[in-house]
Amino acid sequence: MNIFYLLIGVSLLAALIFLAAFIWAVKNGQFDDEKTPSYRILFDDEPEELPEAENNTKKTN
């Protein structure tokens, strides 16, 4: 039965640590930007650059 008291104490301590980490994240602005992640998939990726040899041949054609 004594182990239950230990487990309850440890679980409450872990919950308080997670609550403190969440409050710290909110105060530091981790959750401020709500719009950009949903629009990020719509943006095109950066085009891949061709090596110099292929750039020169494409310009001359």
N, CA, C and O atoms as CSV, one atom per row, in Angstrom:
chain,resi,resn,atom,element,x,y,z
A,1,MET,N,N,0.823,-1.197,0.000
A,1,MET,CA,C,0.000,0.000,0.000
A,1,MET,C,C,0.865,1.257,0.000
A,1,MET,O,O,0.474,2.285,-0.554
A,2,ASN,N,N,2.035,1.173,0.620
A,2,ASN,CA,C,2.912,2.338,0.651
A,2,ASN,C,C,3.422,2.729,-0.738
A,2,ASN,O,O,3.741,3.891,-0.987
A,3,ILE,N,N,3.494,1.751,-1.631
A,3,ILE,CA,C,3.970,2.062,-2.980
A,3,ILE,C,C,3.003,2.986,-3.707
A,3,ILE,O,O,3.426,3.765,-4.560
A,4,PHE,N,N,1.711,2.917,-3.387
A,4,PHE,CA,C,0.733,3.813,-4.011
A,4,PHE,C,C,1.023,5.268,-3.673
A,4,PHE,O,O,0.892,6.147,-4.525
A,5,TYR,N,N,1.418,5.520,-2.429
A,5,TYR,CA,C,1.745,6.895,-2.040
A,5,TYR,C,C,2.961,7.398,-2.815
A,5,TYR,O,O,3.004,8.558,-3.224
A,6,LEU,N,N,3.927,6.543,-3.011
A,6,LEU,CA,C,5.114,6.912,-3.783
A,6,LEU,C,C,4.739,7.178,-5.238
A,6,LEU,O,O,5.174,8.171,-5.822
A,7,LEU,N,N,3.929,6.289,-5.828
A,7,LEU,CA,C,3.529,6.463,-7.224
A,7,LEU,C,C,2.687,7.718,-7.427
A,7,LEU,O,O,2.850,8.409,-8.433
A,8,ILE,N,N,1.805,8.018,-6.506
A,8,ILE,CA,C,0.997,9.234,-6.600
A,8,ILE,C,C,1.889,10.465,-6.500
A,8,ILE,O,O,1.703,11.424,-7.248
A,9,GLY,N,N,2.840,10.448,-5.598
A,9,GLY,CA,C,3.763,11.574,-5.455
A,9,GLY,C,C,4.620,11.782,-6.696
A,9,GLY,O,O,4.805,12.914,-7.141
A,10,VAL,N,N,5.139,10.699,-7.254
A,10,VAL,CA,C,5.971,10.802,-8.456
A,10,VAL,C,C,5.146,11.282,-9.642
A,10,VAL,O,O,5.618,12.102,-10.430
A,11,SER,N,N,3.930,10.787,-9.778
A,11,SER,CA,C,3.092,11.214,-10.900
A,11,SER,C,C,2.684,12.679,-10.773
A,11,SER,O,O,2.616,13.388,-11.777
A,12,LEU,N,N,2.413,13.141,-9.558
A,12,LEU,CA,C,2.104,14.560,-9.367
A,12,LEU,C,C,3.314,15.430,-9.667
A,12,LEU,O,O,3.174,16.504,-10.253
A,13,LEU,N,N,4.478,14.989,-9.280
A,13,LEU,CA,C,5.700,15.729,-9.585
A,13,LEU,C,C,5.932,15.810,-11.094
A,13,LEU,O,O,6.278,16.871,-11.613
A,14,ALA,N,N,5.744,14.704,-11.793
A,14,ALA,CA,C,5.906,14.695,-13.258
A,14,ALA,C,C,4.873,15.605,-13.915
A,14,ALA,O,O,5.198,16.322,-14.862
A,15,ALA,N,N,3.642,15.587,-13.431
A,15,ALA,CA,C,2.602,16.446,-13.994
A,15,ALA,C,C,2.940,17.924,-13.778
A,15,ALA,O,O,2.716,18.744,-14.668
A,16,LEU,N,N,3.468,18.263,-12.623
A,16,LEU,CA,C,3.858,19.653,-12.366
A,16,LEU,C,C,5.016,20.090,-13.251
A,16,LEU,O,O,5.062,21.239,-13.690
A,17,ILE,N,N,5.944,19.191,-13.514
A,17,ILE,CA,C,7.060,19.519,-14.406
A,17,ILE,C,C,6.554,19.773,-15.821
A,17,ILE,O,O,6.972,20.737,-16.462
A,18,PHE,N,N,5.662,18.924,-16.315
A,18,PHE,CA,C,5.104,19.119,-17.650
A,18,PHE,C,C,4.260,20.389,-17.718
A,18,PHE,O,O,4.283,21.082,-18.735
A,19,LEU,N,N,3.524,20.706,-16.669
A,19,LEU,CA,C,2.739,21.934,-16.642
A,19,LEU,C,C,3.643,23.155,-16.668
A,19,LEU,O,O,3.353,24.126,-17.367
A,20,ALA,N,N,4.727,23.118,-15.920
A,20,ALA,CA,C,5.680,24.230,-15.917
A,20,ALA,C,C,6.332,24.393,-17.288
A,20,ALA,O,O,6.523,25.520,-17.745
A,21,ALA,N,N,6.675,23.292,-17.950
A,21,ALA,CA,C,7.264,23.368,-19.294
A,21,ALA,C,C,6.271,23.944,-20.290
A,21,ALA,O,O,6.658,24.727,-21.157
A,22,PHE,N,N,5.004,23.576,-20.187
A,22,PHE,CA,C,3.980,24.114,-21.075
A,22,PHE,C,C,3.786,25.608,-20.849
A,22,PHE,O,O,3.714,26.369,-21.814
A,23,ILE,N,N,3.703,26.034,-19.618
A,23,ILE,CA,C,3.534,27.465,-19.317
A,23,ILE,C,C,4.740,28.253,-19.801
A,23,ILE,O,O,4.586,29.355,-20.327
A,24,TRP,N,N,5.945,27.701,-19.630
A,24,TRP,CA,C,7.155,28.371,-20.117
A,24,TRP,C,C,7.117,28.517,-21.640
A,24,TRP,O,O,7.495,29.564,-22.164
A,25,ALA,N,N,6.666,27.482,-22.356
A,25,ALA,CA,C,6.593,27.526,-23.814
A,25,ALA,C,C,5.571,28.560,-24.280
A,25,ALA,O,O,5.811,29.265,-25.260
A,26,VAL,N,N,4.453,28.656,-23.601
A,26,VAL,CA,C,3.431,29.629,-23.978
A,26,VAL,C,C,3.943,31.047,-23.755
A,26,VAL,O,O,3.720,31.922,-24.592
A,27,LYS,N,N,4.617,31.282,-22.653
A,27,LYS,CA,C,5.135,32.620,-22.362
A,27,LYS,C,C,6.260,33.022,-23.308
A,27,LYS,O,O,6.465,34.214,-23.540
A,28,ASN,N,N,6.990,32.062,-23.855
A,28,ASN,CA,C,8.079,32.373,-24.774
A,28,ASN,C,C,7.638,32.412,-26.228
A,28,ASN,O,O,8.481,32.539,-27.116
A,29,GLY,N,N,6.354,32.307,-26.493
A,29,GLY,CA,C,5.830,32.489,-27.843
A,29,GLY,C,C,5.929,31.284,-28.751
A,29,GLY,O,O,5.959,31.447,-29.971
A,30,GLN,N,N,5.981,30.097,-28.216
A,30,GLN,CA,C,6.076,28.905,-29.051
A,30,GLN,C,C,4.799,28.650,-29.853
A,30,GLN,O,O,4.850,27.991,-30.892
A,31,PHE,N,N,3.683,29.148,-29.401
A,31,PHE,CA,C,2.402,28.860,-30.042
A,31,PHE,C,C,1.753,30.097,-30.643
A,31,PHE,O,O,0.535,30.123,-30.815
A,32,ASP,N,N,2.541,31.134,-30.970
A,32,ASP,CA,C,1.985,32.376,-31.479
A,32,ASP,C,C,1.535,32.277,-32.939
A,32,ASP,O,O,0.479,32.804,-33.288
A,33,ASP,N,N,2.306,31.621,-33.788
A,33,ASP,CA,C,2.016,31.578,-35.217
A,33,ASP,C,C,1.102,30.395,-35.522
A,33,ASP,O,O,1.527,29.240,-35.501
A,34,GLU,N,N,-0.158,30.707,-35.804
A,34,GLU,CA,C,-1.125,29.649,-36.087
A,34,GLU,C,C,-1.430,29.508,-37.565
A,34,GLU,O,O,-1.919,28.461,-37.990
A,35,LYS,N,N,-1.155,30.537,-38.364
A,35,LYS,CA,C,-1.533,30.517,-39.781
A,35,LYS,C,C,-0.464,29.925,-40.690
A,35,LYS,O,O,-0.788,29.133,-41.575
A,36,THR,N,N,0.787,30.285,-40.499
A,36,THR,CA,C,1.846,29.927,-41.444
A,36,THR,C,C,2.007,28.428,-41.662
A,36,THR,O,O,2.160,28.026,-42.815
A,37,PRO,N,N,1.984,27.577,-40.650
A,37,PRO,CA,C,2.171,26.144,-40.936
A,37,PRO,C,C,1.117,25.567,-41.883
A,37,PRO,O,O,1.423,24.649,-42.644
A,38,SER,N,N,-0.089,26.071,-41.855
A,38,SER,CA,C,-1.111,25.533,-42.752
A,38,SER,C,C,-0.921,26.018,-44.184
A,38,SER,O,O,-1.387,25.356,-45.112
A,39,TYR,N,N,-0.255,27.149,-44.397
A,39,TYR,CA,C,-0.012,27.662,-45.748
A,39,TYR,C,C,1.315,27.188,-46.323
A,39,TYR,O,O,1.531,27.305,-47.529
A,40,ARG,N,N,2.200,26.661,-45.501
A,40,ARG,CA,C,3.535,26.294,-45.948
A,40,ARG,C,C,3.506,25.235,-47.038
A,40,ARG,O,O,4.384,25.224,-47.900
A,41,ILE,N,N,2.524,24.350,-47.024
A,41,ILE,CA,C,2.460,23.295,-48.032
A,41,ILE,C,C,2.121,23.859,-49.411
A,41,ILE,O,O,2.400,23.217,-50.423
A,42,LEU,N,N,1.530,25.037,-49.465
A,42,LEU,CA,C,1.150,25.624,-50.742
A,42,LEU,C,C,2.320,26.284,-51.461
A,42,LEU,O,O,2.247,26.497,-52.672
A,43,PHE,N,N,3.385,26.610,-50.757
A,43,PHE,CA,C,4.526,27.277,-51.372
A,43,PHE,C,C,5.365,26.271,-52.138
A,43,PHE,O,O,5.520,25.123,-51.723
A,44,ASP,N,N,5.907,26.725,-53.272
A,44,ASP,CA,C,6.783,25.863,-54.062
A,44,ASP,C,C,8.126,25.716,-53.369
A,44,ASP,O,O,8.580,26.603,-52.647
A,45,ASP,N,N,8.742,24.578,-53.608
A,45,ASP,CA,C,10.095,24.373,-53.099
A,45,ASP,C,C,11.057,25.204,-53.937
A,45,ASP,O,O,10.743,25.589,-55.063
A,46,GLU,N,N,12.219,25.472,-53.383
A,46,GLU,CA,C,13.247,26.187,-54.126
A,46,GLU,C,C,13.697,25.322,-55.296
A,46,GLU,O,O,13.885,24.116,-55.131
A,47,PRO,N,N,13.876,25.921,-56.488
A,47,PRO,CA,C,14.337,25.112,-57.625
A,47,PRO,C,C,15.774,24.647,-57.403
A,47,PRO,O,O,16.596,25.353,-56.819
A,48,GLU,N,N,16.045,23.458,-57.880
A,48,GLU,CA,C,17.395,22.932,-57.746
A,48,GLU,C,C,18.290,23.602,-58.770
A,48,GLU,O,O,17.895,23.799,-59.919
A,49,GLU,N,N,19.502,23.952,-58.349
A,49,GLU,CA,C,20.441,24.591,-59.259
A,49,GLU,C,C,21.152,23.534,-60.083
A,49,GLU,O,O,21.508,22.465,-59.586
A,50,LEU,N,N,21.354,23.859,-61.373
A,50,LEU,CA,C,22.075,22.960,-62.254
A,50,LEU,C,C,23.569,23.159,-62.059
A,50,LEU,O,O,24.001,24.256,-61.707
A,51,PRO,N,N,24.365,22.120,-62.281
A,51,PRO,CA,C,25.825,22.309,-62.230
A,51,PRO,C,C,26.279,23.292,-63.306
A,51,PRO,O,O,25.554,23.519,-64.275
A,52,GLU,N,N,27.451,23.872,-63.154
A,52,GLU,CA,C,27.955,24.896,-64.067
A,52,GLU,C,C,28.019,24.397,-65.506
A,52,GLU,O,O,27.701,25.158,-66.420
A,53,ALA,N,N,28.412,23.165,-65.741
A,53,ALA,CA,C,28.531,22.643,-67.110
A,53,ALA,C,C,27.178,22.635,-67.799
A,53,ALA,O,O,27.093,22.962,-68.983
A,54,GLU,N,N,26.121,22.272,-67.089
A,54,GLU,CA,C,24.794,22.241,-67.693
A,54,GLU,C,C,24.258,23.654,-67.884
A,54,GLU,O,O,23.526,23.903,-68.842
A,55,ASN,N,N,24.602,24.585,-67.001
A,55,ASN,CA,C,24.180,25.975,-67.160
A,55,ASN,C,C,24.763,26.574,-68.426
A,55,ASN,O,O,24.066,27.294,-69.141
A,56,ASN,N,N,26.028,26.291,-68.720
A,56,ASN,CA,C,26.685,26.852,-69.903
A,56,ASN,C,C,26.113,26.284,-71.172
A,56,ASN,O,O,25.960,27.024,-72.144
A,57,THR,N,N,25.787,25.002,-71.217
A,57,THR,CA,C,25.243,24.410,-72.430
A,57,THR,C,C,23.812,24.871,-72.679
A,57,THR,O,O,23.405,25.002,-73.833
A,58,LYS,N,N,23.067,25.111,-71.661
A,58,LYS,CA,C,21.692,25.569,-71.829
A,58,LYS,C,C,21.654,27.005,-72.331
A,58,LYS,O,O,20.747,27.364,-73.081
A,59,LYS,N,N,22.606,27.827,-71.940
A,59,LYS,CA,C,22.643,29.221,-72.375
A,59,LYS,C,C,23.034,29.350,-73.815
A,59,LYS,O,O,22.574,30.272,-74.489
A,60,THR,N,N,23.871,28.460,-74.324
A,60,THR,CA,C,24.339,28.561,-75.704
A,60,THR,C,C,23.319,28.024,-76.682
A,60,THR,O,O,23.372,28.395,-77.854
A,61,ASN,N,N,22.396,27.177,-76.275
A,61,ASN,CA,C,21.412,26.607,-77.190
A,61,ASN,C,C,20.348,27.576,-77.420
A,61,ASN,O,O,19.409,27.297,-78.166
